[in-house]
């Protein structure tokens, strides 16, 4: 079955494009089925700012906080957005933005936090500094005003990257030996070590409602309750990483291709892996590198994939891929 693939440059908050100027950088982090995209871009002054892009309004600064720096990391089907922002008082706090209003989600006692994952219920996952400690811990907010410290696998640090509609959280946590391992946290069983592909390090980056978990352990992996951790392969190179999985089992990420660029660096391309195991190279804006961060559930026959790509001049730009498999959709 063939697939129709389009790629769109979402622009930056600094206008212009080439030349490597202050606003010539943007990265998309998440997308919903309405093709609304969030991410981070430098503005014309070179400041890192959270953005929302839509077909009708283009790219716009979200302005979620009073300070200078901000990020936008996830968006749900209701258009709610989470990320982090400079409070203007020497702290960086996780926020939830709903209907244009931003809510400071606080911390676990430290002076910094950031929200990385959000589900349709408005439940939030991320990481926060812990009072009296230099390390950060994964957190989960099951309902407004309640931030749970998810702990670690015995080490100092943990980070939550995603949460599904069942309130199940994935991320990475240090073991007693100080090795970062992928984890799955549930309210009933707590934090579970998902292991590795044979090395010492792994990270879980996405989870769907079927409790299928994706991430990286040198190579992209898919973990499931029945199949355990499985190597998804590459686009021809040595390494890869899976960044997201949707409800149908479509997986996106980044992989080395086996080629090298003019500097001798391994070329990396965004990929889409279909439920039947095909790995599709999503290409670039004309440069040599790209990466896919998130995939939507299907909307009107299309899968929307958010990420970034080098353009022909080498600038990093937020992009939106649209993928429709033959005979489906519009």
C-alpha positions as CSV (number, residue, x, y, z in Angstrom):
1,X,0.0,0.0,0.0
2,X,1.4,3.4,-1.0
3,X,1.3,6.5,1.3
4,X,0.8,10.1,0.3
5,X,3.2,12.3,2.4
6,X,3.3,16.1,2.6
7,X,5.7,18.3,4.6
8,X,5.0,21.9,5.7
9,X,7.4,24.5,7.2
10,X,5.5,26.1,10.1
11,X,7.8,29.1,10.2
12,X,9.2,30.8,13.4
13,X,8.2,33.5,15.8
14,X,11.1,35.6,14.4
15,X,9.8,35.8,10.9
16,X,12.3,35.4,8.1
17,X,14.1,32.2,7.5
18,X,17.7,31.8,6.4
19,X,20.9,33.3,7.7
20,X,20.8,31.8,11.2
21,X,19.3,34.9,12.7
22,X,17.6,35.2,16.1
23,X,14.2,33.9,14.9
24,X,15.4,31.3,12.4
25,X,14.8,28.3,14.8
26,X,11.6,26.4,15.7
27,X,10.8,22.9,16.8
28,X,7.3,21.3,17.0
29,X,6.7,19.0,20.0
30,X,3.0,17.8,19.7
31,X,0.0,17.8,17.4
32,X,-3.7,16.8,17.8
33,X,-6.1,15.4,15.2
34,X,-7.2,18.9,14.3
35,X,-3.6,19.6,13.1
36,X,-3.0,22.1,15.9
37,X,0.7,22.1,16.7
38,X,2.7,23.3,19.7
39,X,6.4,23.7,20.2
40,X,9.2,26.2,20.9
41,X,10.7,28.9,18.6
42,X,13.1,31.7,19.0
43,X,11.5,35.1,18.5
44,X,13.2,38.1,16.8
45,X,15.1,38.9,20.0
46,X,16.5,35.3,20.2
47,X,14.3,34.4,23.1
48,X,12.9,30.8,23.4
49,X,9.1,31.0,23.3
50,X,6.2,28.6,23.3
51,X,4.1,28.7,20.2
52,X,0.8,27.4,18.8
53,X,0.3,26.9,15.1
54,X,-3.0,26.3,13.3
55,X,-4.0,26.3,9.6
56,X,-6.1,29.4,10.1
57,X,-3.9,31.5,12.4
58,X,-0.4,30.3,11.5
59,X,2.3,30.5,14.2
60,X,1.6,32.6,17.4
61,X,3.4,33.2,20.7
62,X,1.4,31.6,23.4
63,X,2.7,33.9,26.2
64,X,1.9,31.5,28.9
65,X,3.9,33.3,31.6
66,X,5.2,36.6,32.8
67,X,8.9,35.8,32.2
68,X,11.1,35.6,29.1
69,X,11.5,31.9,28.4
70,X,8.7,29.4,27.8
71,X,8.0,26.0,26.2
72,X,5.0,24.2,24.9
73,X,5.3,20.4,25.0
74,X,1.8,18.8,24.5
75,X,-1.7,19.6,23.3
76,X,-4.9,17.5,23.7
77,X,-8.0,17.2,21.6
78,X,-9.7,20.1,23.5
79,X,-6.8,22.4,22.6
80,X,-5.4,22.5,26.2
81,X,-1.6,22.9,26.3
82,X,1.1,22.2,28.8
83,X,4.7,23.2,29.1
84,X,6.9,25.4,31.3
85,X,7.6,29.0,31.7
86,X,9.9,31.5,33.4
87,X,7.9,33.1,36.3
88,X,9.9,36.3,36.3
89,X,11.2,35.5,39.9
90,X,14.1,33.2,39.2
91,X,11.9,30.1,38.8
92,X,10.6,28.0,35.9
93,X,7.2,26.4,36.5
94,X,5.0,23.9,34.7
95,X,1.7,25.3,33.3
96,X,-1.6,24.2,31.9
97,X,-3.2,26.6,29.4
98,X,-7.0,26.2,28.9
99,X,-9.2,28.5,26.8
100,X,-6.4,31.1,26.7
101,X,-5.8,31.2,30.4
102,X,-2.6,29.8,31.9
103,X,-2.5,28.1,35.3
104,X,0.8,27.7,37.2
105,X,1.0,24.0,38.3
106,X,3.6,24.5,41.0
107,X,6.4,22.2,41.9
108,X,7.3,19.3,44.2
109,X,9.1,21.7,46.5
110,X,11.9,22.9,44.2
111,X,12.0,26.1,42.1
112,X,11.6,24.5,38.7
113,X,9.1,22.2,37.0
114,X,8.0,21.5,33.4
115,X,5.0,19.6,32.1
116,X,5.7,17.2,29.2
117,X,2.6,15.1,28.8
118,X,-1.2,15.8,28.8
119,X,-4.2,13.6,28.2
120,X,-7.8,14.4,27.2
121,X,-8.9,14.5,30.9
122,X,-6.5,17.3,31.6
123,X,-4.2,15.1,33.6
124,X,-0.5,16.2,33.4
125,X,2.9,14.5,33.7
126,X,6.4,16.0,33.8
127,X,9.3,16.7,36.1
128,X,10.0,18.9,39.1
129,X,12.8,19.8,41.4
130,X,12.3,18.4,44.9
131,X,12.6,20.5,48.0
132,X,16.1,20.3,49.6
133,X,17.5,18.1,46.8
134,X,19.3,18.9,43.5
135,X,17.7,16.0,41.6
136,X,14.4,16.2,39.8
137,X,11.5,13.7,40.1
138,X,8.7,12.7,37.8
139,X,5.3,14.0,38.7
140,X,1.7,13.2,37.8
141,X,-1.3,15.5,38.3
142,X,-4.4,13.3,38.4
143,X,-6.7,16.3,39.3
144,X,-6.2,20.0,39.8
145,X,-4.2,20.9,42.8
146,X,-2.7,17.4,43.4
147,X,0.9,16.8,42.2
148,X,2.1,13.3,42.9
149,X,5.9,12.5,43.3
150,X,6.3,9.3,41.3
151,X,9.7,8.6,42.9
152,X,12.5,6.7,41.1
153,X,13.8,3.2,40.5
154,X,16.2,3.6,43.4
155,X,18.4,6.4,42.0
156,X,18.2,10.1,42.3
157,X,16.4,11.3,39.2
158,X,13.2,10.6,37.2
159,X,11.4,12.4,34.4
160,X,7.8,11.6,33.2
161,X,7.4,12.1,29.4
162,X,3.9,11.0,28.6
163,X,0.5,10.0,30.1
164,X,-2.4,8.1,28.4
165,X,-6.1,8.4,29.0
166,X,-6.0,5.8,31.7
167,X,-3.6,7.9,33.8
168,X,-0.6,5.6,33.1
169,X,2.7,7.4,33.0
170,X,6.0,6.6,31.2
171,X,9.4,8.2,31.3
172,X,12.9,7.5,32.6
173,X,14.2,6.9,36.2
174,X,17.6,6.1,37.6
175,X,18.2,2.7,39.1
176,X,20.2,2.2,42.3
177,X,23.2,1.8,40.0
178,X,22.5,5.2,38.6
179,X,21.5,3.9,35.2
180,X,18.5,5.6,33.5
181,X,15.8,3.0,32.6
182,X,12.4,3.3,30.9
183,X,9.5,3.1,33.4
184,X,5.8,2.6,33.4
185,X,3.9,4.0,36.4
186,X,0.3,3.0,37.3
187,X,-1.8,4.0,40.3
188,X,-2.2,0.4,41.3
189,X,1.4,-0.9,40.7
190,X,3.6,2.1,41.1
191,X,6.8,2.4,39.1
192,X,7.9,-0.5,36.9
193,X,11.3,-0.9,35.2
194,X,10.7,-1.8,31.5
195,X,14.3,-2.9,31.0
196,X,16.6,-2.2,28.0
197,X,17.4,-3.8,24.6
198,X,20.6,-5.2,26.2
199,X,22.5,-2.1,27.1
200,X,22.5,-0.2,30.3
201,X,20.2,2.8,29.3
202,X,16.7,3.2,28.1
203,X,14.0,5.9,28.1
204,X,10.2,5.6,27.5
205,X,8.8,8.6,25.6
206,X,5.2,7.7,24.5
207,X,2.3,5.5,25.6
208,X,-1.1,4.8,24.0
209,X,-4.4,3.6,25.6
210,X,-3.5,0.0,24.8
211,X,-0.5,0.4,27.2
212,X,1.9,0.1,24.3
213,X,5.1,2.0,25.2
214,X,7.8,3.4,22.8
215,X,11.2,4.9,23.4
216,X,14.9,4.3,22.9
217,X,17.6,2.0,24.1
218,X,20.3,2.6,21.5
219,X,17.5,1.6,19.0
220,X,13.8,2.5,18.9
221,X,11.7,0.0,20.9
222,X,8.1,-1.0,21.4
223,X,7.1,-2.4,24.8
224,X,3.9,-4.2,25.4
225,X,2.5,-6.3,28.3
226,X,2.6,-9.5,26.2
227,X,5.5,-8.9,23.9
228,X,8.0,-7.2,26.3
229,X,10.6,-4.9,24.8
230,X,11.1,-5.3,21.0
231,X,13.7,-3.6,18.7
232,X,12.0,-1.7,15.9
233,X,15.1,-1.4,13.7
234,X,16.3,1.7,11.8
235,X,16.2,3.4,8.4
236,X,19.6,1.8,7.6
237,X,21.8,3.3,10.2
238,X,23.0,2.1,13.6
239,X,20.7,4.0,16.0
240,X,17.1,5.1,16.3
241,X,14.6,6.3,18.8
242,X,10.8,6.2,18.9
243,X,9.2,9.3,20.3
244,X,5.4,8.7,20.2
245,X,2.7,6.1,19.4
246,X,-1.0,6.7,18.7
247,X,-4.1,4.6,19.5
248,X,-3.8,2.7,16.2
249,X,-0.2,1.7,16.8
250,X,1.5,4.2,14.4
251,X,4.9,5.1,15.8
252,X,7.1,8.1,15.0
253,X,10.7,8.9,15.8
254,X,14.1,9.5,14.4
255,X,16.7,7.2,12.9
256,X,20.2,7.2,11.3
257,X,19.9,6.4,7.6
258,X,23.4,5.0,7.0
259,X,24.6,8.1,5.2
260,X,26.8,10.9,6.5
261,X,26.5,14.7,5.9
262,X,29.2,17.0,4.6
263,X,30.7,17.2,8.2
264,X,30.9,13.5,8.4
265,X,28.0,13.3,10.9
266,X,25.5,10.5,10.6
267,X,22.3,11.7,8.7
268,X,19.1,11.3,10.8
269,X,15.6,11.3,9.3
270,X,12.1,11.3,10.8
271,X,10.3,8.0,10.4
272,X,6.7,6.7,10.6
273,X,6.3,3.0,11.5
274,X,3.0,1.5,10.5
275,X,1.1,-1.1,12.6
276,X,2.1,-3.8,10.0
277,X,5.8,-3.1,10.6
278,X,6.7,-0.9,7.6
279,X,9.2,2.0,8.4
280,X,8.6,5.0,6.2
281,X,11.3,7.7,5.8
282,X,9.5,11.0,6.1
283,X,12.3,13.1,4.5
284,X,13.2,16.7,5.1
285,X,12.6,20.3,4.0
286,X,15.7,20.0,1.8
287,X,18.4,19.7,4.5
288,X,20.0,16.6,5.7
289,X,18.3,16.0,9.1
290,X,14.8,15.7,10.5
291,X,13.0,14.2,13.5
292,X,9.4,13.3,14.3
293,X,8.3,14.1,17.8
294,X,4.5,13.3,17.9
295,X,1.8,11.6,15.9
296,X,-2.0,12.4,16.1
297,X,-4.8,10.0,16.1
298,X,-6.4,9.7,12.7
299,X,-8.5,12.7,11.5
300,X,-10.4,12.5,8.2
301,X,-8.1,9.8,6.9
302,X,-4.9,11.8,7.7
303,X,-2.2,11.2,10.3
304,X,-0.6,14.5,11.4
305,X,3.1,14.2,12.5
306,X,4.9,17.1,14.2
307,X,8.7,17.5,14.5
308,X,11.5,19.5,13.0
309,X,13.7,19.5,9.9
310,X,16.8,21.3,8.6
311,X,15.9,23.4,5.6
312,X,18.2,23.8,2.5
313,X,20.1,26.6,4.4
314,X,20.7,24.4,7.5
315,X,18.2,26.2,9.7
316,X,16.0,24.1,12.1
317,X,12.3,24.6,11.4
318,X,9.2,23.2,13.0
319,X,7.3,21.0,10.5
320,X,4.0,19.2,10.1
321,X,3.9,16.1,8.0
322,X,0.6,14.8,6.7
323,X,0.3,11.1,5.8
324,X,-2.6,9.4,4.1
325,X,-2.3,5.8,3.1
326,X,-3.6,4.8,-0.3
327,X,-7.4,4.7,-0.7
328,X,-8.2,6.3,2.6
329,X,-9.4,9.8,3.7
330,X,-10.1,12.7,1.5
